[in-house]
Amino acid sequence: MPPKKKADQQEEAPAAKKTAAAASAIAANASKITTSAKAIAAGKADMIERTPTPRKPRAESGLVLVHWNVGGLNGLLNGKNADERKALLSALVEAEKPDVLAISEHKLQQKNVAAAEAALLGLLPDYTAHWAVCTAKNGYSGVVCLVRSGVEVSSVSLDAVESINEGRTVSIEFPDCHAVAAYVPNAGQDLKRLDYRIDTWEPAMRSYLQTLQASGKPVVLFGDLNVAHLDADIWNVTAKHVPKSAGCTPRERAAFGALLASGPFVDCFRQLWPDASGAFSYWSTRSGNQLLNRGLRLDYAVASASLAAPGAALSLHDCAYLAEYAPNGDHAPSLVALARTAAA
């Protein structure tokens, strides 16, 4: 790998400083009276180590997709720590320059979209927004995809998986692939939506992805898929309550395996890092679990297996969880990058 040019180093420095400053401010404002904080204070804390998963340099030509579940866009733009959270969002985009930034669980009603879009594009002016809004219930769900100026888009489809009007997906067709940003329904408290999730949503998603793939273009599904597939994706997998917890039930975990087999598709992170441990994308804020890396991997990029084949014209290049942008836990941004092979 060639050394970075001085200009590149100077470009990256402001983003790194902005990230560190905003993250420190959020962490300082967070409650210290949490399960993890108490364990640390009592000297009874065991940090879960994360396997190093070094990033690759950005491909000269390709597609970078970033997803972030922000747990309410209005909170990010106007709530507690809004200045710091907006600084983290700006720093993320400055550092990664995503071709598509998907923000899930925005929770906006249609009447609030215009104001939120103006504020969001004020931070990220080089993007165009495509909104999937939940109309079945106010203040719930929702996905918005921001597409960078200059990126060629063939078509955009909103909420195309299962007709429940919950704003669950934004699908973007590019000249050489399909990308589907998703916020998959949670099984919920007491697993009240587990049957719907397994019996209705999962078959509909598999069918939708198969249809897109049958068009002749590979597919990438990325977002908060609300499942922890492998034992390594659950920090306390042996705890008795885990199989009864949303996202960790045997039915949900098996359904993710069925999704992979149906394409066939690959879990992009596991394709690159099959044995990585401690690589989580979500930590409970109530327990302060980010402090000890006690998390779950709920956010994914799932891609057509052809993208992982040697010599593919468009191929899997990088996949990462960017925990530095989630200093107080909850969801971290996730990234998947594809590389285009130059024509001979």
Rosetta silent file (secondary structure, phi, psi, omega in degrees, C-alpha in Angstrom):
SEQUENCE: MPPKKKADQQEEAPAAKKTAAAASAIAANASKITTSAKAIAAGKADMIERTPTPRKPRAESGLVLVHWNVGGLNGLLNGKNADERKALLSALVEAEKPDVLAISEHKLQQKNVAAAEAALLGLLPDYTAHWAVCTAKNGYSGVVCLVRSGVEVSSVSLDAVESINEGRTVSIEFPDCHAVAAYVPNAGQDLKRLDYRIDTWEPAMRSYLQTLQASGKPVVLFGDLNVAHLDADIWNVTAKHVPKSAGCTPRERAAFGALLASGPFVDCFRQLWPDASGAFSYWSTRSGNQLLNRGLRLDYAVASASLAAPGAALSLHDCAYLAEYAPNGDHAPSLVALARTAAA
SCORE:     score description
SCORE:     0.000 S_00000001
   1 L     0.000  124.551 -179.301    0.000    0.000    0.000 S_00000001
   2 L   -67.902  150.116  178.193    1.542    3.350   -1.008 S_00000001
   3 L   -64.563  149.842  179.230    2.003    5.994    1.702 S_00000001
   4 L   -70.814  144.074  176.275   -0.711    8.605    1.953 S_00000001
   5 L   -72.226  156.424 -179.785   -0.044   11.926    0.398 S_00000001
   6 H   -59.044  -37.607 -179.373    0.263   14.930    2.696 S_00000001
   7 H   -61.636  -39.691  179.141   -2.899   16.395    1.227 S_00000001
   8 H   -64.779  -40.681  179.482   -4.816   13.240    2.183 S_00000001
   9 H   -64.654  -40.585  179.403   -3.470   13.417    5.727 S_00000001
  10 H   -67.197  -33.554  179.126   -4.467   17.050    6.036 S_00000001
  11 H   -65.942  -40.673 -174.550   -7.938   16.182    4.698 S_00000001
  12 H   -77.217  -28.089 -173.587   -8.480   13.459    7.272 S_00000001
  13 H   -58.028  -48.235 -179.658   -7.235   15.356   10.320 S_00000001
  14 H   -59.666  -40.226  179.777  -10.239   17.706   10.766 S_00000001
  15 H   -63.872  -42.676  179.909  -12.705   14.805   10.552 S_00000001
  16 H   -64.931  -41.563  178.686  -10.756   12.790   13.123 S_00000001
  17 H   -65.940  -41.286  179.638  -10.533   15.759   15.487 S_00000001
  18 H   -62.450  -42.950  179.494  -14.223   16.533   15.044 S_00000001
  19 H   -62.204  -48.580 -178.052  -15.128   12.915   15.808 S_00000001
  20 H   -61.902  -43.185 -178.545  -12.958   12.772   18.927 S_00000001
  21 H   -65.639  -45.766 -179.446  -14.238   16.083   20.303 S_00000001
  22 H   -66.823  -41.900  179.424  -17.913   15.266   19.752 S_00000001
  23 H   -62.822  -41.419  179.328  -17.546   11.728   21.104 S_00000001
  24 H   -62.979  -40.724 -179.294  -15.808   12.976   24.241 S_00000001
  25 H   -65.506  -42.377  179.043  -18.550   15.511   24.895 S_00000001
  26 H   -65.262  -44.468  179.992  -21.307   12.907   24.548 S_00000001
  27 H   -62.386  -37.630 -179.604  -19.488   10.431   26.767 S_00000001
  28 H   -67.349  -32.042 -178.980  -18.951   13.126   29.416 S_00000001
  29 H   -84.726  -12.850 -177.048  -22.671   13.952   29.433 S_00000001
  30 L   -71.887  153.772  179.033  -23.807   10.330   29.641 S_00000001
  31 L   -64.046  135.472  178.230  -25.038    8.868   32.907 S_00000001
  32 L   -92.649   -9.004 -176.571  -22.263    7.278   34.935 S_00000001
  33 L   -94.646   74.611  179.719  -24.680    5.232   37.062 S_00000001
  34 L  -125.974  166.243  179.605  -24.976    2.231   34.775 S_00000001
  35 H   -55.622  -46.951 -178.410  -24.397   -1.479   35.203 S_00000001
  36 H   -68.050  -40.715  179.203  -21.097   -1.333   33.364 S_00000001
  37 H   -62.787  -41.002  178.187  -19.927    1.808   35.157 S_00000001
  38 H   -63.511  -40.753  179.269  -20.671    0.240   38.536 S_00000001
  39 H   -64.253  -39.724  177.849  -18.768   -2.898   37.533 S_00000001
  40 H   -64.280  -45.167 -179.172  -15.780   -0.819   36.480 S_00000001
  41 H   -62.806  -34.353 -178.661  -15.861    1.175   39.737 S_00000001
  42 L   -85.325   -0.039 -179.127  -16.024   -2.032   41.760 S_00000001
  43 L    70.217   24.592 -177.440  -13.118   -3.551   39.872 S_00000001
  44 L  -114.389   21.695 -173.812  -15.340   -6.379   38.620 S_00000001
  45 L   -98.193  134.876  173.381  -15.409   -5.479   34.968 S_00000001
  46 L  -116.824  112.146  176.930  -14.154   -7.674   32.158 S_00000001
  47 L   -70.882  132.538  174.471  -13.782   -5.880   28.851 S_00000001
  48 L   -82.347  118.609 -177.176  -14.739   -8.001   25.864 S_00000001
  49 L   -72.413  144.241  176.946  -11.836   -7.821   23.464 S_00000001
  50 L  -107.076  127.771  176.254  -12.502   -7.021   19.833 S_00000001
  51 L   -61.643  131.515  176.618  -10.551   -8.834   17.152 S_00000001
  52 L   -60.592  132.912  177.424   -8.656   -6.299   15.021 S_00000001
  53 L  -132.089   75.761 -173.341  -10.326   -5.880   11.626 S_00000001
  54 L   -59.777  142.410 -179.720   -8.135   -3.344    9.808 S_00000001
  55 L   -76.030  153.314  172.777   -9.747   -1.240    7.117 S_00000001
  56 L   -94.676  152.658  173.430   -8.728   -1.327    3.470 S_00000001
  57 L   -60.968  148.966  179.758   -7.888    1.845    1.531 S_00000001
  58 L   -59.297  137.058  177.692  -10.841    3.178   -0.423 S_00000001
  59 L   -67.346  146.365  179.750  -11.124    1.618   -3.880 S_00000001
  60 L   -61.402  -36.709  177.487  -10.362    3.946   -6.786 S_00000001
  61 L  -136.798  132.782 -178.964  -13.732    3.076   -8.299 S_00000001
  62 E   171.863 -155.145 -176.855  -16.629    1.525   -6.469 S_00000001
  63 E  -142.599  125.624  179.462  -19.627    2.066   -4.241 S_00000001
  64 E  -113.368  121.504 -179.976  -19.605    2.902   -0.528 S_00000001
  65 E  -115.648  126.703  178.529  -22.792    2.288    1.452 S_00000001
  66 E  -122.309  138.282  176.620  -23.122    3.440    5.070 S_00000001
  67 E  -125.736  144.318  176.348  -26.054    2.767    7.397 S_00000001
  68 E  -147.781  119.759  170.219  -26.836    4.245   10.796 S_00000001
  69 E   -83.550  113.324 -174.333  -29.833    3.620   13.021 S_00000001
  70 L   -99.604   -2.736  176.271  -30.102    6.939   14.869 S_00000001
  71 L    61.423   36.961  179.868  -33.129    6.086   17.014 S_00000001
  72 L   115.387  106.606 -177.049  -35.026    9.234   15.989 S_00000001
  73 H   -69.221  -33.978  179.173  -33.744   11.837   13.550 S_00000001
  74 H   -61.458  -37.352  177.700  -35.415   14.708   15.385 S_00000001
  75 H   -64.206  -40.385  178.488  -33.394   13.803   18.471 S_00000001
  76 H   -64.302  -41.362 -174.791  -30.179   13.888   16.472 S_00000001
  77 H   -81.205  -30.794 -170.378  -31.023   17.254   14.936 S_00000001
  78 H  -133.925   -5.739 -173.083  -32.644   18.980   17.906 S_00000001
  79 L   -90.102 -162.445  177.933  -32.354   16.891   21.066 S_00000001
  80 L   -58.463  136.393 -178.372  -29.861   16.428   23.889 S_00000001
  81 L    60.976   25.398 -177.411  -26.287   16.516   22.607 S_00000001
  82 H   -59.996  -41.456 -179.009  -27.621   17.571   19.188 S_00000001
  83 H   -61.014  -43.451 -179.249  -24.555   19.678   18.404 S_00000001
  84 H   -69.151  -40.628 -178.960  -22.223   16.804   19.192 S_00000001
  85 H   -67.292  -38.593  176.687  -24.339   14.241   17.350 S_00000001
  86 H   -66.890  -35.751  177.187  -24.547   16.438   14.258 S_00000001
  87 H   -64.528  -38.513  177.522  -20.792   16.919   14.445 S_00000001
  88 H   -65.732  -40.994  178.102  -20.356   13.137   14.500 S_00000001
  89 H   -62.618  -45.603  178.630  -22.642   12.747   11.485 S_00000001
  90 H   -61.670  -41.748 -179.608  -20.735   15.416    9.570 S_00000001
  91 H   -66.209  -38.211  177.232  -17.419   13.836   10.528 S_00000001
  92 H   -59.649  -47.811 -178.489  -18.636   10.402    9.420 S_00000001
  93 H   -68.376  -38.439  178.336  -19.601   11.705    5.994 S_00000001
  94 H   -63.460  -40.054 -176.583  -16.415   13.746    5.700 S_00000001
  95 H   -77.036  -41.359 -172.398  -14.257   10.726    6.550 S_00000001
  96 H   -98.725  -21.367 -179.412  -16.048    8.002    4.574 S_00000001
  97 L    47.109   57.003 -176.872  -17.634   10.003    1.735 S_00000001
  98 L   -65.705  143.585  172.783  -20.429    7.456    1.302 S_00000001
  99 L   -73.863  -32.492  173.350  -22.177    7.197   -2.038 S_00000001
 100 E  -134.241  128.219  171.989  -25.290    6.286   -0.058 S_00000001
 101 E  -113.255  113.699  178.028  -25.937    7.144    3.577 S_00000001
 102 E   -99.932  127.208  176.682  -28.961    5.285    4.933 S_00000001
 103 E  -114.299  119.075 -178.177  -30.465    6.542    8.183 S_00000001
 104 E  -108.119  166.310 -175.324  -32.968    4.186    9.764 S_00000001
 105 L    53.184   48.692  178.833  -35.547    4.571   12.518 S_00000001
 106 L   -73.981  -24.495  172.612  -35.934    8.269   11.700 S_00000001
 107 L    66.112   17.995 -176.189  -39.460    8.144   13.221 S_00000001
 108 L   -87.326  144.634  166.877  -40.735   11.113   11.221 S_00000001
 109 L   -83.195  159.631 -177.605  -44.294   11.725   10.076 S_00000001
 110 H   -58.083  -36.551 -177.442  -44.701   12.920    6.504 S_00000001
 111 H   -66.835  -17.199 -178.927  -45.608   16.421    7.667 S_00000001
 112 H  -100.994   -2.498 -174.084  -42.205   16.745    9.386 S_00000001
 113 H   -66.218  -43.636 -174.902  -40.067   15.479    6.512 S_00000001
 114 H   -59.881  -44.876 -179.637  -39.531   18.805    4.727 S_00000001
 115 H   -66.411  -42.363  179.626  -38.115   20.551    7.821 S_00000001
 116 H   -65.768  -39.120  179.103  -35.924   17.587    8.711 S_00000001
 117 H   -64.142  -41.422  178.846  -34.660   17.309    5.143 S_00000001
 118 H   -60.982  -43.180  179.967  -33.732   21.001    5.097 S_00000001
 119 H   -67.843  -41.087 -177.753  -31.779   20.597    8.342 S_00000001
 120 H   -67.051  -44.215 -179.783  -30.150   17.359    7.221 S_00000001
 121 H   -76.282  -15.960  169.749  -29.077   18.693    3.829 S_00000001
 122 H   -66.456  -33.606  175.935  -27.832   21.821    5.541 S_00000001
 123 H   -79.470  -36.584 -172.770  -25.290   19.519    7.195 S_00000001
 124 L  -127.268   73.871 -170.355  -24.761   17.358    4.108 S_00000001
 125 L   -69.781  -15.416 -175.843  -25.365   19.598    1.089 S_00000001
 126 L   -91.775   22.992 -174.971  -23.958   17.254   -1.543 S_00000001
 127 E  -128.549  157.121  173.450  -26.746   14.699   -1.150 S_00000001
 128 E  -117.354  136.525 -173.392  -30.307   14.037   -2.338 S_00000001
 129 E  -101.028  140.571  174.562  -32.792   12.449    0.071 S_00000001
 130 E  -127.298  118.499 -168.999  -35.238    9.596   -0.592 S_00000001
 131 E  -108.340  131.059  164.692  -37.709    8.989    2.263 S_00000001
 132 E  -109.901  120.010 -172.703  -39.675    5.928    3.313 S_00000001
 133 L  -118.114  137.198  176.225  -42.092    7.074    6.019 S_00000001
 134 L   -74.179  122.679  175.684  -44.271    4.980    8.313 S_00000001
 135 L  -108.645   -5.265 -179.439  -47.949    5.854    7.813 S_00000001
 136 L   -79.821  -22.374 -175.040  -49.298    2.962    9.883 S_00000001
 137 L  -158.739  133.703 -178.168  -48.234    4.510   13.190 S_00000001
 138 L   -73.216  144.543  175.503  -46.964    7.955   14.133 S_00000001
 139 L    64.422   41.855 -171.126  -43.384    8.419   15.344 S_00000001
 140 L  -143.918  140.358  169.745  -42.297    4.958   14.287 S_00000001
 141 L    56.933 -149.497  177.631  -39.765    3.284   12.017 S_00000001
 142 L    98.974  140.773  177.240  -38.754    4.952    8.728 S_00000001
 143 E  -134.303  136.623  171.253  -35.680    4.922    6.464 S_00000001
 144 E  -125.181  135.588  175.337  -34.102    7.762    4.500 S_00000001
 145 E  -112.206  126.370  175.381  -31.333    7.273    1.935 S_00000001
 146 E  -101.885  120.821 -177.741  -29.060   10.175    1.042 S_00000001
 147 E  -106.581  128.121 -175.932  -27.421    9.703   -2.350 S_00000001
 148 E   -67.751  141.702  178.305  -24.269   11.665   -3.108 S_00000001
 149 L   -57.312  137.028  179.247  -24.350   14.102   -6.010 S_00000001
 150 L    94.439  -13.006  178.147  -22.869   12.628   -9.179 S_00000001
 151 L   -80.825  127.190 -176.745  -23.756    9.014   -8.329 S_00000001
 152 L   -78.214  120.524  179.993  -25.713    7.485  -11.201 S_00000001
 153 L  -118.072  130.609  179.996  -29.061    6.087  -10.048 S_00000001
 154 L   -86.544  -40.023  179.449  -31.378    4.149  -12.348 S_00000001
 155 E  -162.979  160.166  176.953  -34.422    3.979  -10.064 S_00000001
 156 E  -133.197  133.358  177.162  -35.603    4.293   -6.440 S_00000001
 157 E  -125.049  137.651 -177.189  -38.378    2.258   -4.776 S_00000001
 158 E  -110.333  134.016  172.551  -39.845    2.991   -1.343 S_00000001
 159 L    52.431   48.314 -172.832  -41.256    0.465    1.116 S_00000001
 160 L   -87.559   -7.195 -178.906  -41.296   -2.296   -1.494 S_00000001
 161 L  -104.809  117.467  176.859  -41.124   -5.247    0.927 S_00000001
 162 L    61.887  126.098 -172.546  -44.416   -6.303    2.525 S_00000001
 163 L   -91.247   67.200  179.018  -47.288   -3.840    2.353 S_00000001
 164 L  -110.432    0.869  174.277  -47.539   -2.773    5.986 S_00000001
 165 L    56.957   40.884  179.328  -46.759    0.910    5.358 S_00000001
 166 L  -106.524    8.866  177.249  -44.080    1.111    8.039 S_00000001
 167 L    61.554   48.814 -170.263  -41.368    2.752    5.923 S_00000001
 168 L   -90.627  -22.607 -174.886  -39.051   -0.237    6.212 S_00000001
 169 E  -141.734  149.057  165.820  -37.001   -0.122    2.999 S_00000001
 170 E  -127.937  121.268 -177.992  -35.484    2.155    0.379 S_00000001
 171 E  -109.523  130.607 -178.529  -34.266    0.306   -2.723 S_00000001
 172 E  -123.339  125.731  175.993  -31.845    1.947   -5.139 S_00000001
 173 E   -97.837  125.718  174.574  -30.949    0.525   -8.521 S_00000001
 174 L  -105.873  169.599  179.572  -27.523    1.420   -9.880 S_00000001
 175 L   -57.357  -29.888 -174.887  -26.194    0.546  -13.337 S_00000001
 176 L  -122.896    7.628  177.356  -24.396   -2.524  -11.982 S_00000001
 177 L  -168.983  168.823  171.157  -26.216   -3.524   -8.768 S_00000001
 178 E  -112.109  141.857  172.736  -29.212   -3.087   -6.478 S_00000001
 179 E  -125.480  131.187 -179.782  -28.907   -1.763   -2.914 S_00000001
 180 E  -121.044  112.596  175.829  -31.691   -2.196   -0.381 S_00000001
 181 E   -90.112  129.107 -172.180  -31.488   -0.205    2.855 S_00000001
 182 E  -136.163  146.001  167.388  -33.676   -1.831    5.496 S_00000001
 183 E  -121.351   97.204 -171.552  -34.920   -1.446    9.035 S_00000001
 184 L   -74.417  139.111  179.575  -36.280   -4.916    9.751 S_00000001
 185 L   -55.708  134.756  176.954  -39.216   -5.234   12.170 S_00000001
 186 L   -79.881  142.829  177.693  -38.182   -6.035   15.723 S_00000001
 187 L   -63.127  -22.573  170.581  -39.816   -9.057   17.354 S_00000001
 188 L    84.902  171.858  178.114  -40.713   -6.651   20.145 S_00000001
 189 H   -62.004  135.770 -177.173  -41.333   -6.796   23.844 S_00000001
 190 H    59.861   17.624  176.163  -42.573  -10.244   24.871 S_00000001
 191 H    57.877   36.388 -175.466  -41.893  -11.284   21.258 S_00000001
 192 L   -65.956  -26.203 -179.479  -45.332  -10.055   20.206 S_00000001
 193 L  -106.630   14.161 -177.171  -44.272   -9.623   16.542 S_00000001
 194 H   -62.791  -44.954 -179.691  -42.106  -12.733   16.304 S_00000001
 195 H   -62.070  -43.322  177.469  -44.656  -14.724   14.311 S_00000001
 196 H   -61.037  -45.384 -178.744  -45.150  -11.841   11.884 S_00000001
 197 H   -57.496  -47.150 -173.813  -41.402  -11.402   11.551 S_00000001
 198 H   -80.755  -42.976 -171.393  -40.760  -15.082   10.792 S_00000001
 199 H   -86.953  -22.559 -175.579  -43.881  -16.108    8.905 S_00000001
 200 H  -118.873  -55.143 -175.066  -44.535  -12.964    6.851 S_00000001
 201 H   -65.368  -50.929 -173.915  -41.630  -10.521    6.729 S_00000001
 202 H   -60.303  -47.343  176.575  -38.764  -12.955    6.231 S_00000001
 203 H   -61.168  -36.852  179.791  -40.338  -14.840    3.275 S_00000001
 204 H   -65.614  -41.103  178.709  -41.304  -11.501    1.685 S_00000001
 205 H   -66.129  -44.019  179.060  -37.742  -10.177    1.998 S_00000001
 206 H   -60.126  -44.784 -179.930  -36.220  -13.350    0.580 S_00000001
 207 H   -63.045  -41.055 -179.359  -38.617  -13.257   -2.372 S_00000001
 208 H   -63.777  -46.527 -179.751  -37.912   -9.582   -3.006 S_00000001
 209 H   -65.434  -38.006  177.562  -34.143  -10.029   -3.022 S_00000001
 210 H   -63.978  -38.314  178.427  -34.404  -13.069   -5.275 S_00000001
 211 H   -64.685  -44.386  177.789  -36.517  -11.061   -7.723 S_00000001
 212 H   -61.697  -43.780 -177.750  -33.966   -8.240   -7.799 S_00000001
 213 H   -65.539  -33.488 -179.476  -31.116  -10.699   -8.273 S_00000001
 214 H   -67.857  -14.096  177.267  -32.986  -12.416  -11.113 S_00000001
 215 L   -71.220  -11.350  178.503  -32.829   -9.120  -13.039 S_00000001
 216 L   104.058   -2.029  178.288  -29.171   -9.912  -13.684 S_00000001
 217 L  -112.922  141.834  176.045  -27.628   -7.479  -11.218 S_00000001
 218 L   -67.181  161.242 -173.611  -26.151   -8.422   -7.830 S_00000001
 219 E  -124.066  142.187  169.850  -27.901   -7.218   -4.676 S_00000001
 220 E  -124.449  122.187  172.106  -26.719   -5.685   -1.405 S_00000001
 221 E  -102.501  123.595 -178.829  -29.084   -5.603    1.580 S_00000001
 222 E  -139.685  147.128  179.511  -27.755   -3.325    4.295 S_00000001
 223 E   145.305 -162.542  177.753  -29.124   -1.874    7.510 S_00000001
 224 E   -86.779  101.076 -177.080  -30.480   -2.791   10.918 S_00000001
 225 L   -92.638   -0.499  171.263  -31.618   -6.374   10.356 S_00000001
 226 L    53.143   46.391  175.030  -32.490   -6.860   14.037 S_00000001
 227 L  -152.874  143.414  173.065  -30.890  -10.263   14.436 S_00000001
 228 L  -109.543  102.471 -166.220  -27.723  -11.610   16.020 S_00000001
 229 L   -70.167  -53.093 -173.083  -26.913  -14.540   13.752 S_00000001
 230 L  -105.010  162.996  175.891  -23.971  -16.337   15.332 S_00000001
 231 H   -56.362  -36.706 -179.211  -22.912  -17.002   18.913 S_00000001
 232 H   -66.813  -12.395 -178.978  -19.998  -14.619   18.297 S_00000001
 233 H   -92.369    5.541 -177.140  -22.545  -11.868   17.599 S_00000001
 234 E  -130.977  119.829 -173.317  -23.927  -11.985   21.166 S_00000001
 235 L   -65.542  -33.817 -176.455  -21.747  -10.900   24.081 S_00000001
 236 L  -121.511   51.222 -170.543  -23.593  -13.045   26.673 S_00000001
 237 L   -58.766  -24.629 -177.949  -24.803  -15.862   24.466 S_00000001
 238 L   -86.607   -5.809  179.685  -24.910  -18.387   27.339 S_00000001
 239 L   -64.637  141.266 -173.230  -27.256  -16.263   29.480 S_00000001
 240 L   -63.955  -30.132 -176.136  -30.616  -18.000   30.013 S_00000001
 241 L   -79.711  -15.621 -172.543  -32.696  -15.037   28.855 S_00000001
 242 H   -58.187  -46.958 -178.496  -30.940  -14.641   25.503 S_00000001
 243 H   -64.976  -11.966  179.176  -32.996  -17.195   23.490 S_00000001
 244 H  -104.617    9.112 -177.399  -36.140  -15.364   24.641 S_00000001
 245 L  -101.062  140.609  179.778  -34.841  -11.910   23.661 S_00000001
 246 L   -54.530  133.506  179.837  -35.824  -10.101   20.456 S_00000001
 247 L    88.927  -15.502 -176.596  -33.203  -10.573   17.772 S_00000001
 248 L  -119.746    5.592 -179.470  -31.630  -13.532   19.562 S_00000001
 249 L   -70.441  151.064  178.120  -34.368  -16.161   19.367 S_00000001
 250 H   -56.125  -34.327 -178.673  -33.521  -19.427   17.613 S_00000001
 251 H   -67.051  -42.637  179.842  -36.229  -18.715   15.003 S_00000001
 252 H   -68.148  -41.064 -178.653  -34.788  -15.333   14.041 S_00000001
 253 H   -67.116  -38.044  176.932  -31.237  -16.626   13.915 S_00000001
 254 H   -68.089  -35.635  179.661  -32.301  -19.570   11.755 S_00000001
 255 H   -64.830  -33.725  176.968  -34.236  -17.230    9.462 S_00000001
 256 H   -66.646  -40.240  175.447  -31.064  -15.241    8.815 S_00000001
 257 H   -61.412  -38.291  177.615  -29.321  -18.460    7.798 S_00000001
 258 H   -65.599  -37.331  176.427  -32.240  -19.191    5.470 S_00000001
 259 H   -60.781  -47.022 -179.774  -31.849  -15.727    3.934 S_00000001
 260 H   -60.414  -41.719 -177.077  -28.176  -16.372    3.196 S_00000001
 261 H   -70.712  -25.103 -171.982  -28.960  -19.743    1.634 S_00000001
 262 H   -73.385  -18.140 -174.460  -31.780  -18.363   -0.511 S_00000001
 263 L   -81.618  -64.694   -2.314  -29.586  -16.218   -2.772 S_00000001
 264 L   -72.008  150.513  177.507  -27.107  -17.510   -2.191 S_00000001
 265 E  -121.210  163.026  176.311  -25.984  -14.442   -0.268 S_00000001
 266 E  -122.278  146.756  169.290  -23.025  -13.767    1.996 S_00000001
 267 E   -78.708  110.200 -169.373  -22.752  -11.891    5.266 S_00000001
 268 H   -60.031  -41.210 -179.132  -20.164   -9.356    4.104 S_00000001
 269 H   -64.851  -45.621 -179.358  -18.464   -8.884    7.451 S_00000001
 270 H   -70.190  -26.541  175.393  -18.143  -12.630    8.066 S_00000001
 271 H   -62.261  -38.764 -179.179  -16.972  -13.139    4.497 S_00000001
 272 H   -88.496  -32.962 -175.041  -13.991  -10.904    5.270 S_00000001
 273 L  -133.439   69.972 -173.156  -13.585  -11.703    8.975 S_00000001
 274 L   -62.934  -27.534 -174.510  -15.059  -15.186    9.620 S_00000001
 275 L  -108.337    8.714 -177.188  -13.449  -15.635   13.035 S_00000001
 276 L   -64.954  140.560  176.158  -13.723  -12.090   14.424 S_00000001
 277 L  -126.790  158.524 -179.341  -15.093  -11.788   17.945 S_00000001
 278 L    69.618   14.603 -179.928  -16.229   -8.777   19.947 S_00000001
 279 L   -97.120   90.436 -175.410  -17.251   -7.033   16.710 S_00000001
 280 L  -109.486  162.910  178.036  -20.614   -5.608   17.679 S_00000001
 281 L  -121.700   -4.299 -177.357  -22.846   -2.906   16.236 S_00000001
 282 E  -144.638  138.424  176.359  -25.193   -2.265   19.176 S_00000001
 283 E  -137.703  137.912  179.612  -24.746   -1.718   22.919 S_00000001
 284 L   -63.988  124.017  176.673  -27.410   -1.032   25.524 S_00000001
 285 L   -75.073  -32.548 -179.045  -27.253    2.631   26.581 S_00000001
 286 L   -61.241  -38.170 -179.822  -29.265    1.897   29.725 S_00000001
 287 L   -90.814   -7.375 -176.725  -26.579   -0.464   30.972 S_00000001
 288 L    66.286   32.974 -170.942  -23.673    1.574   29.615 S_00000001
 289 H   -70.601  -14.023  175.985  -22.465   -1.542   27.853 S_00000001
 290 H   -61.097  -31.709 -178.281  -20.337    0.345   25.360 S_00000001
 291 H   -59.390  -31.434 -176.839  -17.842    0.860   28.190 S_00000001
 292 H  -115.578   10.139 -177.524  -17.120   -2.864   28.303 S_00000001
 293 L    53.955   45.323  175.488  -17.957   -3.748   24.698 S_00000001
 294 L   -97.843   92.613 -170.120  -20.892   -5.887   25.816 S_00000001
 295 E  -135.992 -171.480  175.893  -22.868   -5.782   22.615 S_00000001
 296 E  -131.799  153.687  171.602  -24.741   -7.456   19.796 S_00000001
 297 L  -103.670  102.571 -176.316  -24.186   -7.457   16.052 S_00000001
 298 L  -112.531  -12.971 -175.311  -27.579   -6.420   14.676 S_00000001
 299 E  -108.546  135.234 -169.914  -26.506   -4.363   11.641 S_00000001
 300 E  -140.867  162.063  159.378  -25.390   -6.102    8.459 S_00000001
 301 E  -123.296  122.512  179.216  -24.510   -5.956    4.833 S_00000001
 302 E  -116.922  129.034 -172.759  -25.730   -9.049    2.983 S_00000001
 303 E  -132.188  154.637  172.680  -24.673   -9.399   -0.641 S_00000001
 304 E   -52.386  137.280 -177.866  -25.101  -11.670   -3.628 S_00000001
 305 H   -59.437  -25.598 -179.894  -22.466  -14.390   -3.448 S_00000001
 306 H   -62.048  -25.445  179.325  -21.245  -13.333   -6.891 S_00000001
 307 H   -72.572  -15.259  178.120  -19.813  -10.175   -5.309 S_00000001
 308 H  -101.435    3.608 -178.985  -17.438  -12.350   -3.290 S_00000001
 309 L   -80.116  141.998  178.440  -16.272  -14.381   -6.304 S_00000001
 310 L   -59.347  136.738  175.174  -12.681  -13.914   -7.524 S_00000001
 311 L    78.498    9.861 -179.673  -12.372  -11.632  -10.523 S_00000001
 312 L   -65.973  143.841  179.441  -15.869  -10.174  -10.297 S_00000001
 313 L   -64.011  -33.067  173.564  -16.335   -6.866  -12.124 S_00000001
 314 E  -125.587  123.026 -171.075  -17.981   -5.536   -8.953 S_00000001
 315 E  -139.242  154.550  176.060  -16.690   -7.129   -5.772 S_00000001
 316 E   -62.268  128.572 -175.353  -16.825   -6.933   -1.993 S_00000001
 317 E  -116.984  -41.790 -174.801  -13.950   -4.717   -0.849 S_00000001
 318 E  -156.421  152.314  174.749  -14.486   -3.699    2.780 S_00000001
 319 E  -152.420  133.417 -172.285  -16.987   -4.002    5.622 S_00000001
 320 E  -153.639  155.165  170.574  -16.706   -2.291    8.987 S_00000001
 321 E  -111.541  127.315 -169.322  -18.448   -1.180   12.176 S_00000001
 322 L  -105.826   73.270 -172.559  -17.556    2.374   13.118 S_00000001
 323 H   -64.453  -20.719 -178.294  -17.918    2.347   16.899 S_00000001
 324 H   -63.848  -18.409  179.961  -16.112    5.665   17.311 S_00000001
 325 H   -92.482    1.063  178.620  -19.291    7.423   16.187 S_00000001
 326 L  -126.272   65.392 -172.788  -21.382    5.801   18.943 S_00000001
 327 L   -66.308  -21.426  179.600  -19.542    6.832   22.132 S_00000001
 328 L  -109.602   16.202  177.476  -22.554    6.229   24.373 S_00000001
 329 L    89.982 -150.632 -166.890  -23.665    3.013   22.723 S_00000001
 330 E    62.182 -145.470 -175.544  -26.877    2.187   20.873 S_00000001
 331 E   -86.849  140.057  170.350  -26.166    1.566   17.162 S_00000001
 332 L   -94.840  153.476  171.846  -22.859    2.304   15.481 S_00000001
 333 L   -62.819  147.794  174.724  -22.700    3.146   11.788 S_00000001
 334 E  -122.771  149.941 -174.912  -21.887    0.205    9.540 S_00000001
 335 E  -133.246  139.454  167.912  -20.139    0.363    6.186 S_00000001
 336 E  -132.011  135.967 -179.367  -19.836   -1.871    3.165 S_00000001
 337 E  -124.321  135.240  175.002  -17.668   -0.964    0.167 S_00000001
 338 E  -111.864  147.434  179.778  -17.661   -2.533   -3.268 S_00000001
 339 E  -114.804  137.879  175.774  -14.847   -2.177   -5.792 S_00000001
 340 E   -98.329  134.009  177.119  -15.235   -1.943   -9.544 S_00000001
 341 L   -85.015  129.305  179.910  -12.607   -3.630  -11.708 S_00000001
 342 L   -64.447  137.782  178.753  -11.343   -1.421  -14.497 S_00000001
 343 L   -64.677  141.843 -178.166  -12.246   -2.718  -17.953 S_00000001
 344 L   -70.713    0.000    0.000   -9.325   -4.186  -19.865 S_00000001
